[in-house]
Amino acid sequence: MRIPFIKYNHQKHLNELAKLEQKAEQYQIVYDPKSYRVALLEQIKKAQHRIYIVALYLEQDEAGREILNALYQAKTQQPNLDIKIFVDWHRAQRGRIGEDKTKTNARYYYDLKQQHPSIDIPYYGVPVNRREVLGVLHLKGFIIDDTVIYSGASINNVYLHKLDKYRYDRYHFITNKVLADTMVNYVNDNFLPLDGVQRLDVSEHKTRKQIKSEIKQLRQHLMDANYQYTGNCDNHTLSIAPIVGLGRNNQLNKIIHHLINTTEQKVTFCTPYFNLPNILVRDIIRLLRKGKQVEIIIGDKVANDFYIPEDKPFNISGGLPYLYEINLRNFVERLQNYIDKQQLTIRLWKDEDQTYHLKGIWVDDEWMMITGNNLNPRAWRLDLENAILVHDPKHELQQQMKQELTTIREKTTIVTHFQQIQASQFYPKQVHKLIKRLSRIRVDRIIKRLL
């Protein structure tokens, strides 16, 4: 007996996703990091009830100090203001590569606590796995009163364009009480009660070995945790849906897969690190074979935050942008036919020595996802990730969405042939030597899964 072919209904999964009604006038997109920093500080200044900062890291530099000074000032003026800071536990306890190992962000938080003994702003470290390379806190979203400020940016000089350098990202301000409550409840319910989450503003920190079992329990708990809310919106009006995920088969991964496969005309991706999971490569090829338009906007290797100029001392992390570029060249060569037919558009973003950190998906002028997910194997399996899916069937946000994409594209060039992308034999000698050695022992495959 022949089994009939059944078309998989990806749209059904999006339609059944619980969504929150969103007012268009309470959704604002900011288009550059300086404006984002100014707007963030203004939101902190106006806060009346709560400020929750959730980020990979909050750095002890000029921008970090500016944000923390604003938080302490806000708490001084309103002692009942609920302020909590959550950052990755591992990242907070190591200095930058090449810097004094005792000069950590965690130490800085402790010093601030000593300087403000009467003001309690707790700093929490969240260890998503036993080692940083095996998973980090990659949740995004600052909650200030009823506004969710969603960006892939952490807090430091480069992300906030405090000095000369900037790292380009997305900056969305969403005022929605149910969304804000949902995201606050998630961290209060899934971080604070777990023993694996540790205070960072203390003089002595427990070692990784001391809380090994607590970290394991925390990770297992987070793999089963989701945002808890009741949808109040149908599929005919502007709506948003927060999604969180950790582990290979998590809800966020599934929604990304379904979202891509609902494309009727065009899908656009942004990612700073071109290292797509196999499932997304298959999804893209499937769309191209169906005649759909696919646009991918990637940072040039020089715009990668791991890139090391040739006149600076080289280390192994400096090889990552070249590995990503090799991935891209192979991908473009494989799909050159679709580029020739102008179905597949590859854009490389570059602005002198500035860096690029955008992530996201746009589908058919109707769906938009903002996320910190890099659309790579690490995000797919190891890190704790989240996203906000926006459904805009009446195109109420279309002007802002188009302006964001237009601004992103301004500093891009289109790749029309794979030979435009530098071949590995022309890389700097130390890079070529490293990649050849990694490939020979197949370590490059492991690195691509972890970084």
C-alpha positions as CSV (number, residue, x, y, z in Angstrom):
1,M,0.0,0.0,0.0
2,R,1.4,3.4,-1.0
3,I,1.5,6.0,1.8
4,P,0.1,9.3,0.5
5,F,2.4,12.3,0.7
6,I,1.3,14.8,3.4
7,K,2.5,18.4,3.1
8,Y,4.0,19.5,6.4
9,N,2.0,22.5,7.6
10,H,4.6,24.9,9.0
11,Q,2.1,27.8,9.0
12,K,-0.1,25.9,11.4
13,H,2.6,26.0,14.0
14,L,3.0,29.7,13.7
15,N,-0.8,30.2,13.8
16,E,-1.2,28.2,16.9
17,L,1.6,29.9,18.8
18,A,0.2,32.0,21.7
19,K,0.6,35.7,20.8
20,L,0.2,38.9,22.7
21,E,-1.6,41.9,21.2
22,Q,0.8,44.8,20.4
23,K,0.0,48.4,19.8
24,A,1.9,49.8,16.8
25,E,2.6,53.2,18.5
26,Q,4.2,51.3,21.4
27,Y,6.8,49.6,19.2
28,Q,9.9,51.7,18.3
29,I,13.0,50.6,16.4
30,V,16.2,52.6,16.8
31,Y,18.7,52.4,14.0
32,D,22.2,53.1,15.4
33,P,24.1,52.3,18.7
34,K,24.6,55.9,19.8
35,S,20.9,56.6,19.7
36,Y,20.3,53.3,21.5
37,R,22.6,54.2,24.3
38,V,20.9,57.6,24.7
39,A,17.4,56.0,24.7
40,L,18.5,53.3,27.2
41,L,19.8,55.9,29.6
42,E,16.6,57.9,29.3
43,Q,14.5,54.8,30.0
44,I,16.6,54.1,33.2
45,K,16.2,57.7,34.3
46,K,12.4,57.5,33.9
47,A,12.0,54.1,35.6
48,Q,9.3,54.0,38.3
49,H,9.0,50.3,39.3
50,R,11.6,47.9,38.0
51,I,14.8,47.6,35.9
52,Y,16.0,44.1,34.9
53,I,19.2,43.8,33.0
54,V,19.9,40.5,31.3
55,A,23.0,40.3,29.2
56,L,26.0,38.1,28.4
57,Y,28.2,40.7,30.1
58,L,28.2,44.2,31.6
59,E,31.7,45.5,31.2
60,Q,33.8,47.6,33.5
61,D,34.5,50.3,30.9
62,E,33.2,53.8,30.2
63,A,29.9,52.6,28.9
64,G,29.4,50.1,31.6
65,R,30.2,52.6,34.3
66,E,27.7,55.1,32.7
67,I,24.9,52.5,32.8
68,L,25.7,51.4,36.3
69,N,26.0,55.0,37.5
70,A,22.5,55.6,36.1
71,L,21.2,52.5,37.9
72,Y,22.6,53.6,41.2
73,Q,21.3,57.1,40.8
74,A,17.8,55.7,40.0
75,K,17.9,53.5,43.0
76,T,19.1,56.4,45.2
77,Q,16.2,58.5,44.1
78,Q,13.7,55.7,44.4
79,P,14.8,53.1,47.0
80,N,11.8,50.8,46.2
81,L,12.9,50.4,42.6
82,D,13.3,46.7,41.9
83,I,16.7,46.5,40.1
84,K,18.4,43.1,39.3
85,I,21.3,42.4,37.0
86,F,21.8,38.9,35.4
87,V,25.0,38.1,33.4
88,D,26.9,35.0,32.4
89,W,28.7,33.5,35.5
90,H,31.8,32.3,33.6
91,R,32.2,35.4,31.5
92,A,32.0,37.7,34.5
93,Q,34.8,35.9,36.3
94,R,37.4,36.1,33.6
95,G,39.2,39.2,32.2
96,R,39.4,40.0,28.6
97,I,41.9,38.0,26.6
98,G,45.4,39.4,27.2
99,E,44.4,41.4,30.3
100,D,45.1,41.1,34.0
101,K,43.2,38.0,35.2
102,T,42.3,39.7,38.5
103,K,40.6,42.6,36.6
104,T,37.2,40.9,36.2
105,N,33.7,42.2,35.9
106,A,32.8,40.3,39.0
107,R,35.5,42.0,41.0
108,Y,34.2,45.4,39.7
109,Y,30.6,44.5,40.9
110,Y,32.0,43.7,44.3
111,D,33.9,47.0,44.5
112,L,30.8,48.9,43.5
113,K,28.9,47.2,46.3
114,Q,31.5,48.4,48.8
115,Q,31.3,51.9,47.4
116,H,27.5,51.9,47.8
117,P,26.9,50.0,51.1
118,S,23.4,51.4,51.6
119,I,22.2,50.5,48.0
120,D,21.4,46.9,47.2
121,I,21.6,46.2,43.5
122,P,22.2,42.5,43.2
123,Y,24.4,41.0,40.5
124,Y,23.7,37.4,39.6
125,G,25.9,35.1,37.6
126,V,24.0,32.4,35.6
127,P,26.1,29.3,34.7
128,V,24.3,27.7,31.8
129,N,26.9,24.9,31.6
130,R,30.0,23.8,33.5
131,R,32.3,25.5,31.1
132,E,31.8,28.7,29.1
133,V,32.7,27.0,25.8
134,L,29.8,24.5,26.4
135,G,27.1,27.1,26.9
136,V,26.5,30.7,28.1
137,L,23.6,32.9,29.1
138,H,22.6,34.4,25.8
139,L,19.2,35.7,26.7
140,K,18.4,39.2,25.5
141,G,16.0,41.8,26.8
142,F,16.2,44.6,29.4
143,I,12.9,45.2,31.2
144,I,12.3,48.7,32.4
145,D,8.8,49.1,33.9
146,D,6.5,47.9,31.1
147,T,9.0,48.3,28.2
148,V,11.2,45.5,26.9
149,I,14.4,46.8,25.3
150,Y,15.5,44.0,23.0
151,S,18.9,44.0,21.4
152,G,21.7,41.5,20.7
153,A,24.1,44.0,22.3
154,S,25.8,43.5,25.7
155,I,26.9,46.5,27.6
156,N,30.3,47.9,26.8
157,N,32.0,50.8,24.9
158,V,31.8,49.0,21.5
159,Y,28.2,47.8,21.7
160,L,27.0,51.2,22.9
161,H,29.4,53.3,20.6
162,K,30.7,55.2,23.6
163,L,34.1,55.9,22.0
164,D,35.3,55.6,18.4
165,K,34.5,51.9,17.7
166,Y,31.0,50.5,17.4
167,R,29.5,47.0,17.0
168,Y,26.3,47.2,15.0
169,D,23.2,45.5,16.2
170,R,19.4,45.8,16.4
171,Y,17.6,48.0,18.9
172,H,13.9,47.5,19.6
173,F,11.8,49.2,22.3
174,I,8.5,47.3,22.9
175,T,6.1,48.7,25.5
176,N,3.8,45.8,26.5
177,K,3.0,45.1,30.1
178,V,2.2,41.4,29.6
179,L,5.4,40.8,27.6
180,A,7.5,42.7,30.3
181,D,5.8,40.7,33.1
182,T,6.4,37.4,31.2
183,M,10.1,38.1,30.8
184,V,10.6,39.2,34.4
185,N,8.7,36.2,35.7
186,Y,10.9,33.9,33.7
187,V,14.1,35.1,35.4
188,N,12.6,35.3,38.8
189,D,11.1,31.9,38.6
190,N,13.8,30.0,36.7
191,F,17.0,31.7,38.0
192,L,16.6,32.9,41.5
193,P,15.3,29.7,43.2
194,L,18.1,27.6,41.7
195,D,21.3,27.1,43.7
196,G,23.4,27.2,40.5
197,V,22.7,30.9,40.1
198,Q,25.3,32.7,42.2
199,R,25.8,36.3,43.5
200,L,28.8,37.9,41.8
201,D,29.1,41.0,44.1
202,V,30.8,39.0,46.8
203,S,34.4,38.7,47.9
204,E,34.8,35.0,47.3
205,H,33.2,32.9,44.6
206,K,32.6,29.2,44.6
207,T,34.6,27.2,42.1
208,R,33.1,25.4,39.2
209,K,33.8,22.1,40.9
210,Q,32.0,23.2,44.1
211,I,28.7,23.8,42.2
212,K,29.1,21.2,39.6
213,S,25.9,19.4,40.5
214,E,24.0,22.7,40.9
215,I,25.0,23.8,37.4
216,K,23.8,20.5,36.0
217,Q,20.5,20.8,37.8
218,L,20.1,24.4,36.6
219,R,20.8,23.4,32.9
220,Q,18.3,20.6,33.1
221,H,15.7,22.9,34.6
222,L,16.3,25.5,31.9
223,M,15.9,23.0,29.1
224,D,12.3,22.4,30.3
225,A,11.5,26.0,31.1
226,N,9.4,28.3,28.8
227,Y,7.8,31.7,28.9
228,Q,4.5,31.4,30.8
229,Y,1.7,33.6,29.4
230,T,-1.8,33.4,28.0
231,G,-2.2,34.5,24.4
232,N,-4.8,37.3,23.9
233,C,-4.5,37.9,20.2
234,D,-5.7,36.2,17.0
235,N,-3.7,36.0,13.7
236,H,-5.3,39.0,12.1
237,T,-3.8,41.9,14.2
238,L,-0.3,43.0,15.2
239,S,1.1,40.6,17.8
240,I,4.3,39.4,19.5
241,A,5.4,36.1,21.0
242,P,8.4,35.6,23.3
243,I,10.2,32.3,22.8
244,V,13.0,30.8,24.8
245,G,15.1,27.7,24.2
246,L,18.0,25.6,25.4
247,G,19.2,22.3,23.8
248,R,18.9,20.7,20.4
249,N,15.1,20.2,20.1
250,N,14.0,23.4,21.9
251,Q,10.9,25.5,21.0
252,L,12.9,28.4,19.6
253,N,14.8,26.1,17.1
254,K,11.5,24.6,16.0
255,I,9.8,28.0,15.5
256,I,12.8,29.3,13.4
257,H,12.5,26.2,11.2
258,H,8.8,26.7,10.8
259,L,9.1,30.4,10.2
260,I,11.6,30.0,7.4
261,N,9.4,27.4,5.7
262,T,6.3,29.6,5.6
263,T,8.1,31.9,3.1
264,E,5.8,32.6,0.1
265,Q,8.0,35.2,-1.6
266,K,11.2,36.2,0.3
267,V,13.1,35.5,3.5
268,T,16.0,37.7,4.8
269,F,18.5,36.5,7.4
270,C,21.1,38.4,9.4
271,T,23.9,36.6,11.2
272,P,27.5,37.8,12.1
273,Y,29.0,34.3,12.0
274,F,28.3,32.2,8.9
275,N,28.0,28.7,10.3
276,L,24.5,27.6,9.7
277,P,23.1,24.4,11.2
278,N,22.5,21.7,8.6
279,I,18.7,22.0,9.0
280,L,18.7,25.7,8.0
281,V,20.9,25.0,5.0
282,R,18.4,22.4,3.9
283,D,15.6,24.8,4.5
284,I,17.3,27.5,2.4
285,I,17.9,25.1,-0.5
286,R,14.3,23.9,-0.4
287,L,13.1,27.4,-0.7
288,L,15.4,28.2,-3.6
289,R,14.2,25.1,-5.4
290,K,10.7,26.3,-5.0
291,G,11.6,29.6,-6.6
292,K,11.6,31.7,-3.4
293,Q,13.9,34.7,-2.8
294,V,16.5,34.3,-0.1
295,E,18.7,37.2,1.2
296,I,21.5,36.6,3.7
297,I,23.3,39.6,5.3
298,I,26.6,38.6,6.9
299,G,29.5,40.5,8.4
300,D,32.7,40.6,6.3
301,K,35.5,38.8,8.1
302,V,37.1,42.2,8.9
303,A,33.8,43.2,10.6
304,N,33.9,40.0,12.8
305,D,34.5,40.7,16.5
306,F,37.1,37.9,16.5
307,Y,39.1,39.4,13.6
308,I,42.7,40.3,14.4
309,P,44.5,42.8,12.0
310,E,47.6,41.5,10.4
311,D,49.8,44.0,12.4
312,K,48.6,42.7,15.7
313,P,49.7,39.5,17.6
314,F,47.8,36.5,16.3
315,N,46.0,33.9,18.5
316,I,43.8,30.9,17.7
317,S,40.5,32.9,18.1
318,G,41.7,35.1,15.2
319,G,41.2,32.1,12.9
320,L,37.4,32.1,13.4
321,P,36.5,34.8,10.9
322,Y,38.5,32.9,8.3
323,L,36.7,29.6,9.1
324,Y,33.4,31.4,8.7
325,E,34.5,32.9,5.4
326,I,35.5,29.4,4.1
327,N,32.0,28.3,5.0
328,L,30.5,31.2,3.1
329,R,32.7,30.6,0.0
330,N,31.7,26.9,-0.1
331,F,28.1,27.8,0.4
332,V,28.1,30.4,-2.4
333,E,30.0,28.1,-4.8
334,R,27.5,25.3,-4.1
335,L,24.5,27.6,-4.8
336,Q,26.1,29.9,-7.5
337,N,23.3,28.9,-9.9
338,Y,20.7,30.6,-7.7
339,I,22.9,33.7,-7.4
340,D,23.1,33.8,-11.2
341,K,19.3,33.6,-11.4
342,Q,19.1,36.5,-8.8
343,Q,17.2,34.2,-6.4
344,L,19.9,34.1,-3.8
345,T,21.4,37.4,-2.6
346,I,24.5,37.4,-0.4
347,R,25.4,40.7,1.2
348,L,28.6,41.4,3.1
349,W,28.5,44.2,5.7
350,K,31.7,46.3,6.2
351,D,32.3,49.8,7.6
352,E,36.1,50.3,7.9
353,D,37.2,48.6,11.1
354,Q,33.8,48.6,12.8
355,T,32.1,45.3,13.7
356,Y,28.8,43.6,12.9
357,H,26.6,41.7,15.3
358,L,23.1,41.6,13.8
359,K,20.8,38.6,14.0
360,G,17.3,38.1,12.8
361,I,14.8,36.9,10.2
362,W,12.2,38.7,8.1
363,V,9.6,36.8,6.1
364,D,7.3,38.3,3.4
365,D,6.8,41.7,5.1
366,E,4.6,39.9,7.6
367,W,6.8,38.2,10.1
368,M,9.9,39.5,11.8
369,M,12.1,37.8,14.5
370,I,14.4,39.7,16.7
371,T,16.8,37.4,18.5
372,G,20.3,37.0,19.9
373,N,20.5,33.6,18.2
374,N,23.4,33.5,15.8
375,L,21.8,30.8,13.7
376,N,24.7,28.5,14.3
377,P,25.3,25.0,15.9
378,R,26.3,26.6,19.2
379,A,23.1,28.6,19.5
380,W,21.2,25.5,18.3
381,R,22.5,23.3,21.1
382,L,24.5,24.9,23.8
383,D,23.5,28.5,24.7
384,L,20.3,29.7,26.5
385,E,18.6,31.7,23.7
386,N,15.5,33.7,23.3
387,A,13.6,35.7,20.6
388,I,10.5,37.8,20.0
389,L,8.5,36.8,17.0
390,V,6.5,39.7,15.5
391,H,3.4,39.1,13.3
392,D,2.3,42.2,11.4
393,P,-0.4,41.1,9.0
394,K,-1.7,44.6,8.5
395,H,1.8,46.1,7.9
396,E,1.5,48.5,10.8
397,L,5.2,48.3,11.4
398,Q,6.2,48.0,7.8
399,Q,7.8,51.5,7.6
400,Q,10.0,50.8,10.6
401,M,10.9,47.3,9.4
402,K,11.9,48.6,5.9
403,Q,13.9,51.4,7.5
404,E,15.8,49.0,9.6
405,L,16.7,46.7,6.7
406,T,17.5,49.7,4.5
407,T,19.9,51.0,7.1
408,I,21.5,47.6,7.5
409,R,22.0,47.3,3.7
410,E,23.6,50.7,3.4
411,K,27.1,49.4,4.2
412,T,26.9,46.1,2.3
413,T,28.2,44.9,-1.0
414,I,26.5,42.1,-3.0
415,V,28.5,38.9,-3.7
416,T,27.7,37.9,-7.3
417,H,30.3,35.1,-7.6
418,F,32.1,32.9,-5.1
419,Q,35.4,34.0,-6.5
420,Q,34.8,37.5,-4.9
421,I,35.4,35.8,-1.6
422,Q,39.0,35.4,-0.7
423,A,40.3,31.8,-1.1
424,S,42.1,30.3,1.9
425,Q,45.5,29.9,0.0
426,F,45.7,33.8,0.0
427,Y,45.2,34.1,3.8
428,P,48.0,35.5,6.0
429,K,50.7,32.8,6.5
430,Q,49.8,32.1,10.2
431,V,46.1,31.9,9.4
432,H,46.7,29.5,6.4
433,K,49.0,27.4,8.6
434,L,46.4,27.2,11.4
435,I,43.5,26.3,9.2
436,K,45.5,23.6,7.4
437,R,46.6,22.1,10.7
438,L,43.0,22.1,12.1
439,S,41.6,20.6,8.9
440,R,44.2,17.8,8.9
441,I,43.2,16.6,12.3
442,R,39.5,17.6,11.8
443,V,39.4,19.9,14.8
444,D,37.8,22.6,12.6
445,R,34.6,20.6,12.7
446,I,34.5,20.6,16.5
447,I,35.4,24.3,16.6
448,K,32.5,25.1,14.3
449,R,30.1,23.4,16.7
450,L,31.4,25.2,19.7
451,L,32.1,28.8,18.5
